[in-house]
């Protein structure tokens, strides 16, 4: 037996449209999005990503833990999400931007430390005192981690995994780069040098954040404000 589906009532269609507008943004334009909105989205994304990464760089360079740990970057990411809420962007897109911003803030401290070591780090030789195998590695990533000491026999508080490999043995010499001001922890010397190389890993997160901002801002476009409901009656003013 053929079943007939009831056509949605105008009120039901209005509710669906309203929900879709709240979740993904109304995007009330025809054809290509207005270029002013694209520019606003790019500007918001670039400023947001720059603030997240910039606070981590400032914290690592000056030794301010609140900035270097990424906490300030998380605040910048949430401020960007708040801005999107104020322009009434879609809630789902605001959530995506917030998640991308927080992920970028969590990745930025390591990259910022790499920038500091690339700009003012000094290379020194240390002695390996012990090597953890993959099964013993504490980070769960299958890396070899070396405990090291300086030439005077003073052990360093950090363990080194860059340059520590399968063939590394206790007593071997290992090159590390350290900050003479002691504001970032030392790490093993790698072939990727320079501040640009240290920031390269953040490119994907920053690009995704900018794209998310552009999409959220563009889809927030409204032709007009929704009409205010009439209290106590319908649109014609008649009592129910």
Buried (B, 14 or more C-beta within 10 A) or exposed (E): EEEEEEEEEEEEEEEEEEEEBEEBBBBEBEEEBEEEBBEBBBBBBBBBBEBBBBBBBBBBBEBBEEBBBBBBBBBBBBEBBEBBBEBBBBBBBBBBBBBBBBBBBBBBBBBBBBBBBBEBBEEBEBBBBBBBEEEEBEEEEEBBBBBBBBEEEEEBEBBBBBBBEEEBEEEBEBBBBBBEEEBBBBBBBBEEBEBEBBBEBBEEBBEBBBBBBBBBBBBBBBEEEEEEEEEEEEEEEEEE
